[in-house]
Amino acid sequence: MAAINEEAIDDLAVSLQILIPDPPGGVTTDVVVSPRRITPTGLGGHIGYDDERIGDITGRRIEAAVTVSVESSNLGNLRTAVNAATLALLGAERGRLAELGVLSVNQEETVFAPGKGNIETAQMTFNVLYEYLKRPEASEEVISDIPVNLELG
């Protein structure tokens, strides 16, 4: 897999984890991104040129199934965490989603199931359309003078 594709998938996972609030005590959450399709954005992945950082902007668009798993021994806390995660993804402001590169989110299903021992689990599946833009690295310094009178040894 191309490095930019891996970066895009990782960035999508981080963006979703930023949106999902910390669960109440005794609840754990896990986000898994399962890409269904990765395509170059722009013209063959080229979006444009960044004059400020001097380099090309490239991008990828990802269609993914995202599974958010929640586990808890307390059913009330589990439901609270499920509701909070669902609201965070489906109810996020359009501007906030755009900042994170999320173009659209819709929920496919939520499944509650008993886990091991007294642990209850819930899995929420979302369909996400995401766009990743990779900007050039900022240069450290700009060479302002080039010495002309050099002696070769």
SULMO-V856255 format. One record per residue. RES is the residue in one small letter. PSI is psi in whole degrees, -180 to 180 (NA if undefined). D_LAST is the distance of its C-alpha to the last C-alpha in Angstrom with 1 decimal. Layout:
BEGIN
RES;PSI;D_LAST, RES;PSI;D_LAST
END
This chain:
BEGIN
m;140;46.5, a;146;43.8, a;-38;42.1, i;-32;43.5, n;-43;47.0, e;-42;46.7, e;-42;45.4, a;-43;48.3, i;-45;50.9, d;-42;49.5, d;-37;49.6, l;-46;53.2, a;-43;54.3, v;-43;52.8, s;-42;54.4, l;-38;57.8, q;-29;57.5, i;-39;56.8, l;-38;60.1, i;124;62.3, p;158;63.6, d;135;63.5, p;162;66.7, p;165;69.4, g;141;69.4, g;5;70.0, v;136;68.7, t;145;65.5, t;152;64.0, d;136;61.5, v;126;60.0, v;126;59.1, v;123;57.5, s;97;58.5, p;136;56.8, r;-30;59.1, r;135;56.9, i;124;53.3, t;149;52.4, p;144;49.5, t;168;50.4, g;-143;49.7, l;96;48.4, g;29;47.2, g;-10;46.2, h;122;44.4, i;-42;46.1, g;-166;43.9, y;135;40.8, d;104;40.1, d;-33;38.7, e;-45;38.5, r;-3;36.3, i;81;34.8, g;174;35.7, d;146;38.7, i;125;41.9, t;162;43.3, g;164;46.7, r;147;49.3, r;132;53.0, i;128;54.8, e;122;58.5, a;151;59.3, a;126;62.2, v;125;61.7, t;124;63.8, v;115;64.4, s;137;66.2, v;135;68.1, e;142;69.8, s;154;72.1, s;-9;75.1, n;114;76.7, l;-36;78.0, g;-44;78.2, n;-35;74.5, l;-49;73.6, r;-39;75.4, t;-44;73.9, a;-40;70.4, v;-47;71.2, n;-41;72.6, a;-43;69.7, a;-42;67.1, t;-47;69.1, l;-38;69.6, a;-39;65.9, l;-43;64.8, l;-25;67.7, g;8;68.4, a;145;64.9, e;143;64.4, r;-41;63.0, g;-41;60.2, r;-43;59.2, l;-43;59.1, a;-40;57.0, e;-37;54.4, l;-3;54.1, g;4;53.9, v;117;57.4, l;-37;59.2, s;152;62.5, v;131;64.2, n;150;67.6, q;134;69.4, e;-51;70.6, e;163;72.5, t;129;73.1, v;123;74.5, f;140;75.9, a;150;76.4, p;141;77.2, g;-157;74.4, k;139;74.5, g;-129;77.0, n;18;77.8, i;133;74.6, e;146;75.2, t;157;72.5, a;140;71.9, q;123;69.5, m;133;68.9, t;130;67.3, f;147;65.7, n;126;64.3, v;136;61.2, l;124;59.2, y;144;55.8, e;125;52.8, y;128;49.3, l;124;46.6, k;116;43.0, r;155;40.9, p;153;37.1, e;141;35.4, a;135;34.7, s;149;31.1, e;-55;29.7, e;160;27.8, v;131;27.1, i;117;23.8, s;-28;24.9, d;139;21.7, i;119;18.6, p;135;15.8, v;-34;15.2, n;81;12.9, l;142;9.5, e;132;6.3, l;134;3.8, g;NA;0.0
END
